[in-house]
Amino acid sequence: MPQIARTTILYVITKSELGGAQAHVYDLMRSLHRDYDVHLAVGAPGVLTEKAIDLGAKVHIINNLKRSINPTSDLRSIQECIGIIKLVKPDLVHCHSSKAGVVARLAAWICRVPVIFTAHGWGFDPRSPRLQRNIALGVEKAMSPISTKIICVSESDRQLAIALKVTSPELAVTIHNGIANQAIATAVPARQPARLIMVARFNRAQKDQHTLMQAIAKLTEPIKLIFVGTGPDWEASKTMAKDLGITDRVAFLGDRLDVPDLLADSQIFVLSTHYEGAPISILEAMRCGLPIIATNVNGIPEQVADGVTGLLVPHQDVDALALAISTLIKDPDRRQQMGIAGKHKFAKEFTAEQMVEKTELLYRSILVNSK
């Protein structure tokens, strides 16, 4: 009997580094590679490409695909992506991250292949830098008409895009981020002194480690804050910790592969940020049974139930953040109750299985309509 051709999916993302968007793409590939022919295209090899190869996925490098804007290399990256699409002949292209979202959508449109773009937070968020906001808004308005569907990882992001006329309610869908509901070590909530952890890139345009350090400087309780991650503002943040006189209370660990173990050794997860889509770092902390303290922006309130699974604080409010930290440091029982509630909320709403199931249903609806 003739063999039935399998559906081919081409995933495109700019970077192959450690990060939430990369973890999201990996979870999709890991769950779908047995039923689909899965290909991955990225700007350079890295952690994600290594994991993709381990799955048996085929990896393609778009040498000119960079995060920075350069008209010459950007045009070449579109040409490279067109070449990959013609080689792979995917039934569907699914792109992630801002630059890859532009390159892959243009290439797929030229090749007449259906294309989905997942927005892991919008660059035109009102709290993003003005120049970035204006550029991102113009680009996304131009790209929307050539998108088959746009996935937003939070309903907040979907409503923002609709309100700014970036997309229509029919084109944009919300599929919340999810991560594997696997057995991992659970945090010890009552340990004193409490250990806080924040896992995020040091990029002041989006993340806000500086407000967190200012809050720590206000506190007198015994405390240890662990920063995991690197980025362009890593050294400046270490200098700020020194200037605030909190170097004995703060540790900068850099990028780590043992984040679940570090979470399990902590008592409170903190995410101080300017804007977010739906951060995977919060889901990892909820899965581990940690209470969350986070900035009340974008999709975060869809993840964290204020007063139930954690505490939400206003944007860039040093005093409110310090009070939230002090409140949970002094109350181990409340930390434990929040951690348990967060773990239940994660299992009910934010597993990778749920995210993959909803994404695959979207794939099928597009593929049926494209035939």
N, C-alpha and C positions, 0 to 999 in steps of 0.2 A: 504494500500500500504506500502511496506517496506520503512523505512526511509533511505534516501541517506546519507552515512557517510560524514562528513565534513572533509576538509583538516586540519591536525594538524601541527602547527608550534611551535617549541621549541626555545625560545630565551635564550641565555646564555651570561652572562656578569659577570665580576669579582666582582665589587662593586655595592652597591645599594645606594650610596651617591649622593649628588647633583653634577651634572656635565654634560658636553655636550653629552657624549656618552649615559649616562642614559636618558637624555631628548630625544635623538634620538630614543632609544628603546621604550620609553613610547609613542612617537608619532606614531610609527609603530603599537604598540599594541592597542592604542586608536582608530586608524583608521580601523584596520582589525579584531578586536575581534568579531564583529557581523557576519562576514562571515567565520571566521576560528575558530577552537578551539585553543586558544592561551595559551601557558605555558611559564613560566619564571623560569630559574635556576640561582641563584646567590650564592656568597660566604657567605653572611650574610644578615639578614633583614635590611631594611632601608627605605628611602623615596620612592625609586622605587618599592619595594615590596608592600608597603602600597597602592601606586597608582594602581598597577597591581591588587591587591585584590579588590579595589573599582570598577575596570572594570569588575570583575568577572573572571579574569584570574587565573589559578592555579599556585601556587608558590612552587618551590622546592629549598631546601638549600643544596649546596655542601659544607659541613663543612670544608673540607681541601683546598678549593679554595682560595688562598691568592695571593696578588700581588707580594710578595717576592718569590725568588727561594729557594725551599727546596725539594730535590729529593724524600724524603719519603712522605711528604704531597702531593707533586705534583702527584706522582703515585697513592696515595689514592684518590685524586680528580678525576683522570681519571676513576678509578674504580667506584666511586660514580656517575659520569656522565654516564657511561655505564649502571648502574642500573636505572637511571632516564630515559634514552632512551628506555630501555627494558620495563619499566613501562608505559611510555607515548605513545610509538610507534608512534613518529612523522613522518610525510611525509617528513619533511624538518627541519634541524637545522640551525639556523642563529645566529652566535656568534659575539661578540663585545669585544674589549679590548684585549691587547696582551696575557695575561695569559689565559683568557677564550678562546681565539682564538686557542691556542695550545691544551688545555685540551679537548675542545668540538670537534675540528677537529679529534683528535686521537680517541676519543670515537665514533664519528659518522662513521669514517672510519672502525673501528673494527665492528661496528654494521651494516655496509653497508647501511647507510642512507645518502642521499645528504646533503651537508653542505656548507653554504655560510659564508665567513668571511668578516666583514666590518672593514677596517683599518681606525681608526680615527686619522690618522697621523702615520708615520712610526718611529719606534724606531731606525732605521738605518739612519735617516736623517744625512747629513754631519755635521750639527752643534750640534748634540747630543754628549754626552761624549763618548770617544773612546771605552771604555770597553762595555758600553751599545750598542753602534753601532755595534761592532763586534759580540756580542752575538745575537742581534736582527737579523742581516743579516743572520747568520748561521741558526737560528731557522726558519725564514721565508722561506729561500730556501728549508729547509727540509719539511715544512708544505705545500708549494705550490702544489706539486703533488697530495696531498690527498684532496685538496679543489675542490669543484664542480665549484665555482665561487669566485672571490675576488672583493669586492666592494671598490673602492677608493672614498673618499669624495671630492677629487679635481683631476683635470686632471694632475696637477703638481705631485701629489703623484703617480698617475698611471705611468707617464713617468719615474719617479725616479725608481720605482720597475722594469720596463721593462729594463731601462738602466743598472741596476745592476744585471740583469738576475735573479731576484727574481721570476718573473712570465712572462708569455707570453702575447702578445697583445690580444690573443683570450680569455684567462682566466680572465683577469682583465677588469672591467668596471668602468666607472665613473658615480656616482650618487651624485650630490651635496647635502650637508646638506640642510634641510628645517625646518622651524618652523611654527606653526599655524598662519595663517593670521587673527588674532582675533583683535577686537576693544580694544585698550588700550589707556591710557593717552598719549598724544603727548607732547614732550618736548617744553619748552618755549625758543626759540633760542636766543632771543635778551637780555636776562637777564644779568646784569652786577653786580658784577664781575662774570666772567664765572666760572662755576663749572665743573670740569673734573671728569670722573669716569672710573675706570678700574675694570672689573670683571674677576677674574682668580685665580687659586690656586697659593699659594706661594711655588713654586718649581723651584729653580734656574737652574736646569738642563734644563728646558724648558721655563718657563716664565722669564721675565726680568724687574721686578719692579725696580731693582736697577738703570738701565740706566734712567728710567723715573724719579726717585727721583733726580738723578744728574742733569737732565734737568730742573726740577722744581727749584732746587737750583740756577740755572743760571739766572732765570727770575726775573724781578723787578715788573711786572704787578700784580695787585691784583688777587689772584687765590686761589681756594680751590680744592684739589685733594682727591677723595674718592676711597679707595681701598675696594673692596668686595671680600671676600674669606679668607680661611685659608690654612694651609699647613706646611710642615716641616721648611720652611724658614720665617715663619710669624714673630717670635720674632726677628730674625736677621735683618729683614727689618725694624722693628720698632726702633731697635737700630741704624740702618743706618740713618733713618730720624732724630733721635736726634743728631747724629754726624754731619749731614749736616746743622743742625740748621733750619729745616723746619717743626718741629712738629706742629707749629701753622697753617700750610698751608696744612697739610695732616691728613686724618682721616682713621683709620683702623677699619672697621665695622665688620669684620669676615664674616661668612656665613649668608646669609639673604634669606628669602622667599619672600621678597617684592621687588625683583630686578626691575620689570617693573616700580614701583613707583619711585624708586631711579633714574632710567634712565630718567623718565619724569621730574625729578627735576634737571636734569643736562643739560649742553649745548654742551659738547664735549665728545665723547667716545674715549678712548685711549687703544690700546693693544700693549704693548712693549713686544716682545717675541723673543726667539731664533729660534723656528721652530713651525709649526702648520700644521694641516690637512686642515680643513675648519671650523674655530671657530664659534660655535653657538652664542657666546657672541656678535660677530660683527653683526650677523643677528638680534639679539634682539635689538641692538642699531639702526640699519637701520629701523626696523619696527617702532621704536619709533620716527623716524625723526631726529636722531642725526647725525651730521657729524662725520667722523671717522678719527682718526690719528692712523696709525698702521705701524709695521715693514714690509718691503717689502720682505716677505719670503713665500715660498711654495704656498698654495692655497689662501692666502690673496688677491693677485692681481686679482684673479677670482671673488672675492666678492666686493672689493673696486676699483672703477674707479678713478685713481689718478687725482686730480684736478677737478673732477666732483662730486663724492660723498664723497670725503675725501682727505687726504694727506698721501702718503706712504713715509717712510723714511728708509735709509739704516740700516742694522743690527748693533746694539750697537753703534750708532752714536749719542752721547749726544748733540752735537751742532745742528745737523740736526733736532733732535726731539724737542729741545728747540725752534728753529726757527719756526717749524711747529705749535707748541702750541701758540707761540707769534703771529704768523700770524692770526690764527683764533680767538684768544682772542680779537684782535684789530678790527676785521671785522665781526660784527654781521650779516650783510646782506649776506656775503658769507657763513657764517655758516648756515643760513636759506636756501639758495639756495642748498647747498650740502645736507642738511637734507632732503629736499623735493625730490631731485634727488635720494638719497639713498632709500627713502621709496618707490619710484616708481620701482627702480631696484629690491628691495626685493620682491615686489608683483609680478613682472614679472618673476623672476628667482628662488626664494629661499623659496617658501612656502612649508609647510609640505605636502600639497595636491599633489604637483608636485613630491616631493621625494617619497611619498607613492605609487603613481601611477607607477612610474618607477620601484620601488622595487617589487611591485606586479606583474608587467609584467615579471620581471626576475624570480620570483617564478614560475609563470605559465609555462614559457619556460622550466625550470628545471624539474618541475613535469611531464610535457608531455613527456619529453625525458627519464625520469626515469621509466616510465611504460612499 
